[in-house]
Amino acid sequence: MADATHAPIDPAVGLLVPNPTAAARPEAHILPRGAVTRFAPAPTGDLHLGHLVNAVYTWGVARAIGGHVILRVEDHDRQRSRPEHEVALLGDLDRLGLVADEPPPGTFTGSTPYRQSDAGAVYAAAVGRLRDAGLVYACDCSRSTFAAFEAETGRPWRGIGCPGSCRGRELPEDSALGLRVAVGAGSEQWVDLLAGPMTDEAAATGDLLVRDRVGNWTYALCVVVDDLRQRVNLVIRGRDLLHATAVQIRLGRMLGRTTPPSFLHHPLVRHESGRKLSKADADTSIRSMLDAGRTPAELLGMAARLAGLQEDATPVEAVALANLFA
């Protein structure tokens, strides 16, 4: 259901519309000037309005502070990612006029460090460093293991380790087992540029899974390694990832990052029921709306309205997104 920060559903798009007076906007004086940020979609379906809200924040903030936008394809999930989705999302960004500063055009026609599936050796090397420090262990816990623990105890797993006590079992590393990193106890503190001061336990949901049971390097590992190697010092993403930040700050420090990036977690676009948009539902596909005759400026204006950055869906050209954060 709608909460106090949302007006009634917008019949034009079938989505909740944030109240612009309640929607947080980062204060100009706390934004890091000249920061390096990134837009990092996963090629598992069409871009939708939720992605476009993130793009409005990413390009808008970056242009307002004289920053640098990196485009990265996050296809670490090899079972769900598809080359045709990558081609489509890159084409959609071109049609919208959202041009990244890095990498140069044509980069994604071949192997590139800006595509996660081409960087497996980099992630393996990072895990190797952690293994040498005695922090990596094999784990045979599955989602059902965590679900069974919650059903038995009435609470989700929290704290050090995993429900199966796998670190103490010293299981041999095997391609059919996951790999976890012992992140240690204690909390991390940071100031989110929208949410304000934050404190979270680094191991709130257990030791960090860095390779899953089918051999994929996980999002949590890849994003930390990529942000470190690509000089990203401003992470702009949805509020649903706010509580993933503590463990990612901790992992970055374990990999040698002495100063974590700044973080800005923006509100999500949601249905009237409160459910966030999903590629699986083919919600508000950008490609479909462009093909139906919507202009790029109309869609960017709609996204800015859904983000609570303007009072109506006045069209906004890509080159003018900085004005939303002036």
C-alpha positions as CSV (number, residue, x, y, z in Angstrom):
1,M,0.0,0.0,0.0
2,A,1.0,3.7,-0.4
3,D,2.8,5.2,2.5
4,A,3.2,8.8,3.6
5,T,5.8,9.6,1.0
6,H,3.7,8.6,-1.9
7,A,0.7,10.1,-3.6
8,P,-2.1,7.9,-5.1
9,I,-1.3,5.7,-8.1
10,D,-0.6,7.5,-11.4
11,P,-3.1,6.0,-13.9
12,A,-0.9,6.8,-16.8
13,V,1.8,4.4,-15.7
14,G,0.1,2.3,-13.1
15,L,2.7,3.1,-10.4
16,L,3.0,4.9,-7.1
17,V,4.2,8.5,-7.4
18,P,6.4,9.8,-4.6
19,N,5.5,13.1,-3.0
20,P,8.1,15.6,-4.3
21,T,8.1,17.5,-1.0
22,A,8.9,14.3,0.9
23,A,11.3,12.7,-1.6
24,A,14.9,13.2,-0.5
25,R,17.3,15.1,-2.7
26,P,21.0,15.1,-1.9
27,E,22.4,18.3,-0.5
28,A,24.7,19.9,-3.0
29,H,27.4,20.6,-0.5
30,I,27.8,16.9,0.5
31,L,28.1,15.6,-3.0
32,P,31.7,14.6,-3.9
33,R,32.9,16.9,-6.7
34,G,34.2,15.1,-9.7
35,A,33.3,11.6,-8.4
36,V,33.4,8.5,-10.5
37,T,30.2,6.6,-10.5
38,R,28.6,3.8,-12.7
39,F,25.5,2.6,-14.3
40,A,25.5,-1.2,-14.1
41,P,22.5,-3.1,-15.6
42,A,22.2,-6.8,-15.7
43,P,21.3,-8.3,-19.1
44,T,18.5,-10.5,-17.8
45,G,15.6,-8.7,-19.5
46,D,14.5,-5.3,-20.8
47,L,15.3,-2.1,-19.0
48,H,12.2,-0.8,-17.2
49,L,11.3,2.5,-15.5
50,G,13.0,1.4,-12.3
51,H,16.3,1.3,-14.2
52,L,15.5,4.6,-15.7
53,V,15.0,6.2,-12.3
54,N,18.5,4.9,-11.4
55,A,19.9,6.3,-14.7
56,V,18.3,9.7,-13.9
57,Y,20.0,9.8,-10.5
58,T,23.3,8.5,-11.9
59,W,23.7,10.8,-14.9
60,G,22.0,13.7,-13.2
61,V,24.2,13.7,-10.1
62,A,27.3,13.0,-12.1
63,R,26.7,15.9,-14.5
64,A,25.8,18.2,-11.6
65,I,29.1,17.6,-9.9
66,G,31.4,17.3,-12.9
67,G,31.6,13.6,-12.4
68,H,32.4,10.6,-14.6
69,V,30.0,7.8,-15.5
70,I,31.2,4.3,-16.2
71,L,28.9,1.8,-18.0
72,R,29.3,-1.8,-16.8
73,V,27.4,-4.9,-17.8
74,E,26.8,-7.0,-14.7
75,D,26.2,-10.5,-16.1
76,H,27.7,-12.5,-13.3
77,D,24.6,-14.7,-13.3
78,R,25.4,-16.8,-16.3
79,Q,22.1,-18.8,-16.1
80,R,19.9,-15.7,-16.5
81,S,22.0,-13.3,-18.6
82,R,21.6,-13.3,-22.3
83,P,23.7,-11.6,-25.1
84,E,20.5,-10.4,-26.8
85,H,19.5,-8.6,-23.6
86,E,22.9,-6.9,-23.5
87,V,22.5,-5.7,-27.1
88,A,19.0,-4.4,-26.3
89,L,19.9,-2.5,-23.2
90,L,22.9,-0.9,-24.9
91,G,20.6,0.2,-27.7
92,D,18.1,1.6,-25.3
93,L,20.7,3.7,-23.6
94,D,21.7,5.1,-27.0
95,R,18.1,5.9,-27.9
96,L,17.7,7.7,-24.6
97,G,20.8,9.8,-25.1
98,L,22.4,8.4,-22.0
99,V,26.1,8.4,-23.0
100,A,28.7,7.1,-20.6
101,D,32.1,8.6,-20.3
102,E,33.7,5.2,-20.1
103,P,34.3,2.8,-21.9
104,P,34.4,4.2,-25.5
105,P,31.7,3.2,-28.0
106,G,32.2,-0.2,-29.5
107,T,33.8,-1.7,-26.4
108,F,31.1,-4.3,-25.9
109,T,31.5,-5.9,-29.3
110,G,34.3,-8.0,-27.9
111,S,35.8,-9.2,-24.7
112,T,36.1,-6.3,-22.2
113,P,36.8,-5.7,-18.5
114,Y,33.6,-3.8,-18.3
115,R,31.6,-7.0,-18.7
116,Q,31.6,-9.3,-15.6
117,S,31.6,-12.6,-17.5
118,D,34.9,-11.5,-19.1
119,A,36.5,-10.8,-15.7
120,G,36.4,-14.3,-14.0
121,A,40.1,-14.4,-13.5
122,V,40.0,-11.1,-11.7
123,Y,37.4,-12.3,-9.2
124,A,39.2,-15.6,-8.8
125,A,42.4,-13.7,-7.9
126,A,40.5,-11.6,-5.3
127,V,39.1,-14.7,-3.7
128,G,42.6,-16.2,-3.8
129,R,43.9,-13.3,-1.7
130,L,41.2,-13.9,0.8
131,R,41.9,-17.6,0.8
132,D,45.6,-17.0,1.4
133,A,44.5,-15.1,4.5
134,G,42.5,-18.1,5.7
135,L,39.1,-16.4,5.2
136,V,37.5,-18.6,2.5
137,Y,35.7,-21.8,3.1
138,A,33.4,-24.2,1.1
139,C,29.7,-24.3,2.0
140,D,27.0,-26.7,1.1
141,C,24.1,-24.6,2.5
142,S,21.4,-23.8,0.0
143,R,18.4,-21.5,0.2
144,S,16.4,-24.3,1.6
145,T,19.0,-24.6,4.4
146,F,18.4,-21.0,5.4
147,A,14.6,-21.5,5.0
148,A,14.7,-24.6,7.3
149,F,16.6,-22.7,9.9
150,E,14.0,-19.9,9.9
151,A,11.1,-22.4,10.0
152,E,12.7,-24.2,13.0
153,T,13.7,-21.1,15.0
154,G,11.1,-18.6,13.9
155,R,13.8,-16.1,12.8
156,P,16.1,-15.7,9.8
157,W,19.7,-16.6,10.1
158,R,21.8,-13.7,11.4
159,G,25.4,-13.4,12.6
160,I,28.7,-15.1,11.9
161,G,28.9,-18.2,9.7
162,C,26.0,-20.1,8.1
163,P,23.3,-22.4,9.3
164,G,25.3,-25.5,8.4
165,S,28.4,-24.5,10.4
166,C,30.4,-25.1,7.2
167,R,33.5,-23.2,8.2
168,G,34.1,-25.6,11.1
169,R,33.5,-28.7,8.9
170,E,36.4,-27.8,6.5
171,L,34.6,-29.1,3.4
172,P,36.9,-29.6,0.4
173,E,36.4,-26.9,-2.2
174,D,34.3,-28.4,-5.0
175,S,32.6,-26.9,-8.0
176,A,29.3,-28.1,-6.7
177,L,29.7,-26.2,-3.4
178,G,29.5,-22.5,-2.7
179,L,32.4,-20.4,-1.3
180,R,32.0,-18.0,1.6
181,V,34.2,-15.4,3.1
182,A,34.4,-15.0,6.9
183,V,33.7,-11.3,7.2
184,G,34.0,-11.2,11.0
185,A,32.0,-9.6,13.7
186,G,31.1,-5.9,14.3
187,S,29.4,-3.2,12.4
188,E,30.2,-0.6,9.8
189,Q,29.3,3.0,9.8
190,W,28.8,5.4,6.9
191,V,26.8,8.4,5.9
192,D,24.4,7.7,3.0
193,L,23.9,10.9,0.9
194,L,20.1,10.5,1.1
195,A,19.4,8.2,4.1
196,G,21.9,9.9,6.4
197,P,24.1,8.2,9.1
198,M,23.9,4.4,9.0
199,T,25.2,1.6,11.1
200,D,24.8,-2.0,10.2
201,E,26.3,-5.4,11.2
202,A,28.7,-6.6,8.5
203,A,27.7,-10.2,9.0
204,A,24.0,-9.4,9.5
205,T,22.9,-12.4,7.3
206,G,25.9,-14.6,7.8
207,D,29.3,-14.9,6.1
208,L,29.4,-13.6,2.6
209,L,28.7,-15.9,-0.3
210,V,31.2,-15.1,-3.1
211,R,30.7,-18.1,-5.4
212,D,27.4,-19.9,-5.6
213,R,26.7,-23.6,-5.9
214,V,26.5,-23.5,-9.7
215,G,29.9,-21.7,-10.1
216,N,28.7,-18.0,-10.5
217,W,30.7,-15.3,-8.8
218,T,28.2,-13.4,-6.8
219,Y,27.0,-9.8,-7.1
220,A,28.4,-8.9,-3.7
221,L,31.9,-10.0,-4.7
222,C,31.9,-8.7,-8.3
223,V,30.5,-5.3,-7.5
224,V,33.1,-4.6,-4.8
225,V,36.0,-5.8,-6.9
226,D,34.8,-3.9,-10.0
227,D,34.2,-0.7,-8.0
228,L,37.8,-0.9,-6.7
229,R,39.5,-1.7,-10.0
230,Q,37.4,0.9,-11.9
231,R,38.0,3.7,-9.5
232,V,34.4,4.1,-8.5
233,N,34.1,6.3,-5.5
234,L,30.3,7.2,-5.7
235,V,27.8,4.3,-5.7
236,I,24.3,5.4,-6.7
237,R,21.7,2.6,-6.4
238,G,18.2,1.7,-5.2
239,R,17.2,1.7,-1.5
240,D,16.7,-2.1,-1.6
241,L,20.5,-2.4,-1.5
242,L,21.0,-0.1,1.5
243,H,21.6,-2.9,4.0
244,A,24.0,-4.7,1.7
245,T,26.4,-1.8,2.1
246,A,28.0,-2.8,5.4
247,V,29.3,-6.1,4.2
248,Q,30.5,-4.6,1.0
249,I,32.5,-1.9,2.8
250,R,34.0,-4.7,5.0
251,L,34.9,-6.8,1.9
252,G,36.5,-3.8,0.2
253,R,38.7,-3.2,3.2
254,M,39.7,-6.9,3.3
255,L,40.7,-6.5,-0.4
256,G,42.8,-3.4,0.3
257,R,40.4,-0.5,-0.2
258,T,41.3,1.9,2.6
259,T,38.6,4.5,1.8
260,P,35.1,3.2,0.9
261,P,33.1,4.9,-1.8
262,S,30.4,7.3,-1.0
263,F,26.8,5.9,-1.2
264,L,23.5,7.3,-2.4
265,H,20.5,5.0,-2.1
266,H,17.5,6.5,-3.9
267,P,13.8,5.5,-3.5
268,L,12.4,2.6,-5.6
269,V,9.6,2.7,-8.1
270,R,6.8,0.5,-6.8
271,H,3.4,-0.8,-7.8
272,E,0.4,0.2,-5.8
273,S,0.7,-3.0,-3.8
274,G,4.2,-1.9,-2.7
275,R,6.0,-4.5,-4.9
276,K,9.0,-3.1,-6.8
277,L,9.3,-3.4,-10.6
278,S,10.6,-6.6,-12.0
279,K,12.1,-7.7,-15.2
280,A,10.4,-11.1,-14.8
281,D,7.1,-9.2,-15.1
282,A,8.2,-7.2,-18.1
283,D,7.1,-4.1,-16.2
284,T,7.2,-0.8,-18.0
285,S,9.7,-1.9,-20.6
286,I,11.6,1.1,-21.9
287,R,12.1,-0.5,-25.3
288,S,8.3,-1.1,-25.6
289,M,7.5,2.5,-24.7
290,L,10.0,3.9,-27.1
291,D,8.7,1.6,-29.9
292,A,5.2,2.8,-29.1
293,G,6.2,6.4,-29.8
294,R,7.2,7.8,-26.4
295,T,10.2,10.2,-26.8
296,P,13.3,9.8,-24.7
297,A,12.6,13.1,-23.0
298,E,9.1,12.0,-22.1
299,L,10.4,8.8,-20.5
300,L,13.2,10.6,-18.6
301,G,10.6,13.1,-17.4
302,M,8.4,10.3,-16.3
303,A,11.3,8.7,-14.4
304,A,12.1,12.0,-12.8
305,R,8.5,12.3,-11.6
306,L,8.5,8.7,-10.3
307,A,11.7,9.5,-8.5
308,G,10.1,12.5,-6.8
309,L,12.5,14.9,-8.4
310,Q,9.9,17.0,-10.1
311,E,6.2,17.7,-9.5
312,D,5.0,16.5,-12.9
313,A,6.2,14.4,-15.8
314,T,7.6,17.4,-17.8
315,P,9.9,16.0,-20.5
316,V,13.6,16.2,-19.6
317,E,16.4,15.8,-22.2
318,A,19.3,13.7,-21.2
319,V,21.7,16.7,-21.4
320,A,19.5,18.6,-18.9
321,L,19.4,15.9,-16.1
322,A,21.9,17.9,-14.0
323,N,19.2,20.6,-13.5
324,L,17.2,18.2,-11.4
325,F,20.0,18.3,-8.8
326,A,21.1,22.0,-9.1
